[in-house]
Structures are given as structure tokens and as C-alpha cells.
């Protein structure tokens, strides 16, 4: 199968290897990203094996050691070489039916994903997305950028916003309510924040398939066709590409981050409360993509601190009319 190249918020990666469930899952995450092949692309190589001995000839000792004796207290952890001078890193995933390690070697500009199946029945794809986000988080941190779990949009007036919420907290519904009013979606789940010399934050989204709940489908007439486009997952969500519903809805621009809305489902009319500095900073910290043992450079914490000082951050009560919500947010953001 030919290699495929993806540009993910400025990070260029090309995927090598045979057509396998693991590769399909990874490409499913990246398929909405821009595609271009550059000499500086990071190679992403996938190896699916049944025995650790099959990888010992080409994997570093610190990866082999972690795979031999995984930490049983956590199923996903960050691992690093012993050398404090190295920028190499890895993510180890351990389950009853498989061990996985995805690691990056800077000198080779290469990502390697090792999947060791302990049984033929191992359900590999369910493990892969949990490893990709921390991988990207670490790679972006090396570029002085921060990966956050949030929806990101560019409003019609060119205001850039984040929409953040806890699980089932209304993030996707709020993003869809904005798209229907002409907002461009940078990403529904992941955004990469960079900073100017003055500390001003900018973002690029990572566009992915969005998971639409059955309740959300009832809010907007155009979502009725989702049920015929994709198969419902076991958790009740419908994973659909946003461009299948709103063909021109994506933006790949680098956008100024002007406002953040932390969503809270409420009744009545939409309403906002501006958050104080400490509360806003703590909420933003919770949005970082980090796992056990993962480093977070002190200067990036400082950048995040400066970002909170440069933008308006609100708690948003949604109200009970999703169709009206998008119009309301656009008007509110324009007034800031």
C-alpha cells in the first residue's frame, strides 16, 4: 500500500506499512487533515507482531525493557530513555490481550508503533486513539506548543474561540450550533496552541470524525441523515465526518485565540459568567493532554499562564434552545 502523508496543525507525518486494522484506525484519525509530502516529514512505521523477539533487532533497549515488564498499576504510561539529554520518548499501553508501545526517536525523525498481540482475538483499534493524543502532545511540546482537549472554531467575524466541556457536557452540540451559523470548525476534540513573542495565543485544530449522540440528532433537522450515513457505536454515538453534514465547515487556518467558553448545560436562556484568573487557569490546565509520567516543560506552563492573561474566559450556560445558542454566542463573542 502506498505511504500516506498528513499535515496535522503544522506537524507533517507520513505513515508506512501494510493495510491493517491499526493503520486504518490511525488514518481514520488523520483523514480530515491536510495532505502534503515534505522532506521533513516524520516517518510513522507500524509493526504488528506476536512475540517480543521479533522486534528486538530494531527497537531501543528502553522500549524492550518497558514491554517486558509493563507497569501493572496503569494501562497507559509515558516512558523515556535514562539519558536526561534525550528528546526521545514512548507511550506504553498494556492490556490482557496485547501490549503496545509507540515511540519517537528524534535522531531518526521516526515514530514506531509496536503492537504485540497475545491472542488472535485482540481488539487492537480500541487502544490506538488513546496513544496518539499523548504522542502528539509530546511532539508539539518539543515545538513549544500545547495540545488541548477542546473544540476550536473561527466565528464569522474572525473571532477564534474554544468550546470546552466535560464528557457529555454539550461541547459538540454547541460547536454544531455555531457551524450552522457560519462558523468554521478547526477541530471538535483537539487543538494545538502556539504563542507569539508577546504571549498572545494562536491555535490550529486537528479535524477528526465527530461523535454525535442520539439526543443531539434531535436538535437539528440536517442531522437526521446521520443515522443512514454511519453505523451506531456500542456507546450509542454516531461517528461521522463533519463535512458530510456541512460540506464547507472546516478551517485549517492558524487563528487568534480570543475567547474560551466552558460549557455547562442549563435551562432557560444562554448566559455567561466571566471567570477569575485562578479558576480560568485551573480549568484550562485540566484540558491538557497528559498521561502518567509525562513531562510538561515549565516554560509551557508559563505560556499557558500568559494566555489566560491575554484572553476572555467564560462559563457558558447553554440554555434549552440549541438552535438559538449559536447565534447568541456569535453575538456575545463579537462584543468582547
C-alpha positions as CSV (number, residue, x, y, z in Angstrom):
1,X,0.0,0.0,0.0
2,X,1.4,3.5,-0.8
3,X,2.6,5.7,2.0
4,X,0.2,8.5,3.1
5,X,1.2,11.9,4.4
6,X,-0.7,14.2,6.7
7,X,-0.1,17.7,8.0
8,X,-1.5,17.9,11.5
9,X,-1.5,21.5,12.8
10,X,1.8,22.1,11.1
11,X,3.3,18.7,12.1
12,X,4.0,16.6,9.0
13,X,3.8,12.8,9.3
14,X,3.7,10.1,6.7
15,X,2.5,6.6,7.5
16,X,4.3,3.5,6.2
17,X,3.2,-0.2,6.2
18,X,0.6,-2.7,5.1
19,X,-3.1,-2.2,5.2
20,X,-4.0,-3.4,8.7
21,X,-6.7,-2.6,11.4
22,X,-4.1,-0.5,13.2
23,X,-3.2,1.5,10.2
24,X,-6.9,2.0,9.3
25,X,-7.6,3.3,12.8
26,X,-4.7,5.8,12.7
27,X,-5.6,7.0,9.2
28,X,-9.2,7.3,10.4
29,X,-8.0,9.9,13.0
30,X,-5.9,11.8,10.4
31,X,-8.0,11.6,7.3
32,X,-9.5,15.1,7.5
33,X,-6.1,16.7,8.0
34,X,-4.3,18.3,5.0
35,X,-2.1,16.1,3.0
36,X,1.4,17.0,1.7
37,X,4.7,15.3,1.5
38,X,7.8,17.1,2.6
39,X,11.4,16.1,3.2
40,X,11.0,17.0,6.9
41,X,8.0,14.6,7.4
42,X,8.2,12.3,10.4
43,X,8.0,8.6,9.3
44,X,5.3,6.7,11.1
45,X,6.1,2.9,10.9
46,X,3.7,0.2,12.2
47,X,4.8,-3.3,13.2
48,X,2.2,-5.9,14.3
49,X,3.9,-9.0,15.8
50,X,3.1,-11.9,18.1
51,X,6.3,-12.1,20.0
52,X,8.7,-9.6,21.6
53,X,11.7,-11.3,20.0
54,X,10.5,-10.2,16.6
55,X,11.3,-6.5,17.4
56,X,14.5,-6.8,19.5
57,X,16.8,-6.2,16.5
58,X,15.4,-2.7,15.7
59,X,13.9,-1.4,19.0
60,X,15.9,0.5,21.6
61,X,16.7,-1.2,25.0
62,X,14.4,1.2,27.0
63,X,11.4,0.2,24.8
64,X,12.2,-3.5,25.1
65,X,12.5,-3.3,28.9
66,X,9.2,-1.5,29.2
67,X,7.4,-4.1,27.0
68,X,9.0,-7.0,29.0
69,X,7.9,-5.6,32.4
70,X,5.0,-3.2,31.9
71,X,3.7,-1.2,34.9
72,X,0.7,-3.1,36.1
73,X,-0.8,-0.2,38.0
74,X,-1.7,1.8,34.9
75,X,-2.7,0.6,31.4
76,X,-1.1,3.6,29.7
77,X,2.0,5.4,30.8
78,X,4.8,7.6,29.3
79,X,8.3,6.1,29.1
80,X,11.6,7.8,28.5
81,X,15.3,6.8,28.0
82,X,17.5,7.0,31.0
83,X,19.5,9.8,29.4
84,X,18.2,13.2,30.6
85,X,19.6,14.8,27.4
86,X,17.4,12.8,25.1
87,X,14.2,14.1,23.4
88,X,13.1,10.5,22.7
89,X,10.0,9.2,24.3
90,X,7.4,6.5,24.2
91,X,3.9,5.6,25.3
92,X,3.2,2.1,26.6
93,X,-0.2,0.5,26.5
94,X,-0.8,-2.8,28.3
95,X,-3.9,-4.9,28.3
96,X,-4.7,-8.5,28.9
97,X,-4.7,-9.4,25.2
98,X,-1.9,-7.1,23.9
99,X,1.0,-4.8,24.6
100,X,1.6,-1.7,22.5
101,X,4.4,0.8,22.5
102,X,4.6,3.9,20.3
103,X,7.9,5.7,20.5
104,X,9.7,8.5,18.8
105,X,13.4,8.7,18.0
106,X,14.5,12.2,17.3
107,X,17.8,11.4,15.5
108,X,15.8,9.3,13.0
109,X,12.8,11.6,12.9
110,X,10.7,8.5,13.2
111,X,7.7,7.2,15.1
112,X,7.4,3.4,15.5
113,X,4.3,1.7,16.7
114,X,4.8,-1.9,18.1
115,X,1.7,-4.0,18.6
116,X,2.3,-7.4,20.3
117,X,-0.9,-9.4,20.1
118,X,-1.2,-12.0,22.9
119,X,-4.1,-13.7,21.2
120,X,-5.7,-13.7,17.8
121,X,-8.9,-12.2,19.3
122,X,-7.2,-9.0,20.4
123,X,-9.3,-5.9,19.6
124,X,-6.4,-3.6,18.5
125,X,-8.2,-0.5,17.2
126,X,-9.8,0.4,20.5
127,X,-6.4,1.0,22.0
128,X,-4.8,3.1,19.3
129,X,-6.5,6.6,19.8
130,X,-5.6,6.7,23.5
131,X,-1.9,6.5,22.5
132,X,-2.0,9.0,19.6
133,X,-3.1,12.1,21.6
134,X,-0.2,11.8,24.2
135,X,2.2,11.2,21.3
136,X,1.1,14.4,19.5
137,X,1.1,16.2,22.9
138,X,4.8,15.4,23.4
139,X,5.8,16.2,19.8
140,X,4.0,19.6,20.0
141,X,5.6,20.3,23.3
142,X,9.0,20.0,21.7
143,X,7.9,22.8,19.3
144,X,6.8,25.0,22.3
145,X,3.1,24.2,21.6
146,X,0.4,22.8,23.8
147,X,-2.2,20.2,22.8
148,X,-5.6,20.8,24.5
149,X,-8.8,18.7,24.6
150,X,-11.3,21.2,23.3
151,X,-13.4,22.2,20.3
152,X,-12.0,25.1,18.3
153,X,-13.8,27.4,15.9
154,X,-13.4,30.5,13.8
155,X,-16.5,32.6,14.0
156,X,-17.9,34.7,11.1
157,X,-16.3,37.9,12.5
158,X,-12.9,36.1,12.6
159,X,-13.0,35.7,16.3
160,X,-11.3,32.5,17.4
161,X,-12.8,30.6,20.3
162,X,-12.5,27.3,22.2
163,X,-15.6,25.4,23.4
164,X,-14.7,23.1,26.3
165,X,-16.8,20.8,28.4
166,X,-16.7,17.6,30.4
167,X,-17.8,14.3,28.8
168,X,-21.5,14.6,27.6
169,X,-21.3,18.2,28.7
170,X,-22.6,19.8,25.4
171,X,-19.3,20.6,23.6
172,X,-20.2,19.0,20.3
173,X,-23.8,20.3,20.3
174,X,-22.5,23.8,21.0
175,X,-19.9,23.5,18.2
176,X,-22.6,22.3,15.7
177,X,-24.9,25.2,16.7
178,X,-22.1,27.6,15.7
179,X,-21.3,25.8,12.4
180,X,-24.9,26.1,11.3
181,X,-24.5,29.9,11.8
182,X,-21.4,30.1,9.5
183,X,-18.6,29.4,12.0
184,X,-15.7,27.3,10.7
185,X,-14.7,24.2,12.7
186,X,-10.9,23.8,13.3
187,X,-11.4,20.7,15.4
188,X,-14.1,19.1,17.6
189,X,-11.8,17.5,20.1
190,X,-8.1,18.6,19.8
191,X,-6.5,22.0,19.3
192,X,-2.8,23.0,19.3
193,X,-1.9,26.3,20.9
194,X,1.2,28.3,20.0
195,X,2.3,31.7,21.3
196,X,3.7,34.9,19.9
197,X,6.7,36.6,21.5
198,X,4.3,38.8,23.5
199,X,2.5,35.7,24.8
200,X,-0.6,36.1,22.5
201,X,-2.1,32.6,21.9
202,X,-3.0,31.2,18.5
203,X,-4.5,27.8,17.6
204,X,-4.9,25.3,14.9
205,X,-7.4,22.5,15.2
206,X,-6.9,18.8,14.4
207,X,-10.1,17.9,12.4
208,X,-11.5,14.5,13.2
209,X,-14.6,12.5,12.9
210,X,-17.2,13.8,15.4
211,X,-19.3,11.5,17.7
212,X,-22.9,12.6,17.6
213,X,-25.2,11.4,20.3
214,X,-28.8,10.4,19.5
215,X,-30.1,13.3,21.6
216,X,-28.0,15.8,19.5
217,X,-29.6,14.4,16.3
218,X,-33.0,15.5,17.5
219,X,-31.8,19.1,17.9
220,X,-31.0,19.9,14.2
221,X,-33.0,18.8,11.2
222,X,-29.9,18.2,9.0
223,X,-28.6,15.7,11.4
224,X,-31.4,13.2,10.7
225,X,-29.4,11.7,7.8
226,X,-26.5,10.8,10.1
227,X,-28.3,7.5,11.0
228,X,-28.2,6.4,7.4
229,X,-24.6,7.5,6.8
230,X,-22.8,5.6,9.6
231,X,-23.3,2.7,12.0
232,X,-24.1,3.5,15.6
233,X,-21.3,2.6,18.0
234,X,-21.9,0.4,21.1
235,X,-21.9,3.6,23.3
236,X,-24.8,5.0,21.3
237,X,-22.8,7.6,19.3
238,X,-22.7,8.0,15.6
239,X,-19.1,8.7,14.3
240,X,-19.4,11.0,11.3
241,X,-17.2,13.3,9.3
242,X,-18.5,16.9,9.8
243,X,-18.1,17.6,6.1
244,X,-20.7,15.0,5.3
245,X,-23.2,17.2,7.0
246,X,-21.7,20.7,6.5
247,X,-19.5,20.4,3.3
248,X,-17.6,23.6,3.7
249,X,-17.3,23.7,7.5
250,X,-13.6,23.1,8.1
251,X,-10.7,25.6,8.5
252,X,-7.0,24.8,8.6
253,X,-6.0,28.4,9.4
254,X,-3.9,29.4,12.2
255,X,-6.3,31.5,14.3
256,X,-6.0,34.1,17.0
257,X,-7.5,32.7,20.3
258,X,-9.8,35.4,21.6
259,X,-12.3,33.7,23.9
260,X,-12.8,30.4,25.7
261,X,-16.2,29.1,26.7
262,X,-16.5,26.4,29.3
263,X,-19.9,24.9,28.6
264,X,-22.5,24.0,31.3
265,X,-25.9,22.6,30.3
266,X,-28.7,24.8,31.7
267,X,-32.3,25.6,31.0
268,X,-33.8,29.0,30.1
269,X,-31.8,31.4,28.0
270,X,-28.0,31.3,27.4
271,X,-25.9,33.2,29.9
272,X,-22.2,33.7,30.7
273,X,-20.1,34.4,33.8
274,X,-16.6,35.6,33.2
275,X,-14.1,33.5,35.2
276,X,-11.5,34.9,37.5
277,X,-7.9,34.3,36.7
278,X,-7.2,31.4,39.1
279,X,-10.4,29.5,38.2
280,X,-9.8,30.0,34.4
281,X,-6.2,28.8,34.7
282,X,-7.2,25.7,36.6
283,X,-9.9,24.8,34.1
284,X,-7.5,25.3,31.2
285,X,-4.9,23.1,32.9
286,X,-7.4,20.3,33.0
287,X,-7.7,20.4,29.2
288,X,-4.1,19.5,28.6
289,X,-3.4,16.1,27.0
290,X,-1.2,14.4,29.6
291,X,-0.8,10.9,30.9
292,X,1.0,9.3,33.9
293,X,4.8,10.1,33.9
294,X,4.5,12.6,31.1
295,X,6.7,15.7,31.4
296,X,5.4,19.2,30.9
297,X,8.1,21.8,30.5
298,X,7.9,24.7,33.0
299,X,8.1,27.3,30.2
300,X,4.9,25.9,28.6
301,X,3.1,26.3,32.0
302,X,4.3,29.9,31.9
303,X,2.9,30.3,28.3
304,X,-0.5,28.9,29.5
305,X,-0.4,31.4,32.4
306,X,0.2,34.3,29.9
307,X,-2.6,33.0,27.7
308,X,-5.1,33.3,30.4
309,X,-4.0,36.8,31.0
310,X,-4.4,37.7,27.3
311,X,-8.0,36.4,26.6
312,X,-11.5,36.4,27.9
313,X,-12.7,33.2,29.6
314,X,-16.3,32.4,30.4
315,X,-18.5,29.8,31.9
316,X,-21.4,29.4,29.4
317,X,-24.8,28.2,30.4
318,X,-26.3,26.8,27.2
319,X,-30.0,27.4,27.7
320,X,-32.5,25.0,26.3
321,X,-32.6,26.1,22.7
322,X,-29.6,24.7,20.7
323,X,-30.7,26.4,17.5
324,X,-30.6,29.8,19.2
325,X,-27.4,29.1,21.1
326,X,-25.1,29.5,18.1
327,X,-26.5,33.0,17.2
328,X,-26.2,34.0,20.8
329,X,-22.5,33.0,21.2
330,X,-21.5,34.8,17.9
331,X,-23.1,38.0,19.1
332,X,-21.5,37.7,22.5
333,X,-18.0,37.0,21.2
334,X,-18.3,39.9,18.8
335,X,-19.0,42.3,21.7
336,X,-15.8,41.3,23.6
